[in-house]
C-alpha cells in the first residue's frame, strides 16, 4: 500500500479533494488518512465501496462516495 501514498484524491467528476497521506491497518480494516485541501486531516475507511482503482499514470484515486468527508 506504500505505492498509494501521495495519490491525489478526486471526486467522481475529477475535482481534487486532497491527497492520500497514509494507509493504516486497523482491527476492522484499513483506514485512509487524507490531507484535504482545507489543510485538515481525516480518516476514512479504505474499502472498495468508497474508493475506485488507483490510476498511477494520472496519480489519482477516485473517492466514490465523497459524502464520507461531510463534517470535515
C-alpha positions in Angstrom: 0.0 0.0 0.0 3.0 2.3 0.1 2.5 2.9 -3.6 -0.8 4.7 -2.9 0.8 7.3 -0.7 0.8 10.7 -2.4 -2.0 10.0 -4.8 -4.5 12.9 -5.3 -8.0 12.1 -4.1 -10.6 13.2 -6.6 -14.3 13.0 -6.7 -16.2 11.1 -9.5 -16.2 14.3 -11.6 -12.4 14.6 -11.3 -12.2 17.5 -8.8 -9.2 17.3 -6.5 -10.3 17.0 -2.8 -6.9 16.3 -1.3 -4.1 13.8 -1.0 -3.7 10.3 0.4 -1.1 10.6 3.1 -1.2 7.1 4.7 -3.0 3.8 4.9 -3.3 2.3 8.4 -4.3 -1.2 9.2 -6.9 -1.5 11.9 -8.9 -4.2 13.6 -11.9 -3.6 11.3 -9.9 -3.0 8.1 -7.8 -0.3 6.6 -8.1 3.4 7.1 -7.0 6.0 4.6 -5.5 9.2 6.1 -6.3 12.2 3.8 -4.9 15.7 3.8 -7.8 17.7 2.5 -7.4 21.0 0.5 -8.6 22.8 3.6 -5.5 21.6 5.5 -7.4 19.3 7.7 -6.6 15.6 8.0 -9.3 13.0 8.0 -9.5 9.2 8.3 -11.9 7.3 6.1 -12.5 3.6 5.6 -10.3 2.4 2.8 -12.8 0.0 1.2 -13.9 -0.8 -2.4 -17.3 0.8 -1.7 -15.6 4.1 -1.1 -12.5 4.1 -3.4 -12.0 3.2 -7.0 -8.9 1.7 -8.5 -5.8 3.9 -8.4 -4.7 5.5 -11.6 -0.9 5.6 -11.2 -0.4 7.2 -14.6 -2.6 10.2 -13.5 -1.5 9.9 -9.9 -5.1 9.8 -8.7 -7.7 7.7 -6.9 -11.4 8.4 -7.0 -13.4 8.8 -3.8 -16.6 7.2 -5.0 -18.6 8.4 -2.0 -17.4 12.0 -1.2 -20.2 12.3 1.4 -17.9 10.5 3.8 -16.0 13.8 4.1 -19.1 15.7 5.3 -18.5 17.3 8.6 -14.7 17.6 8.0 
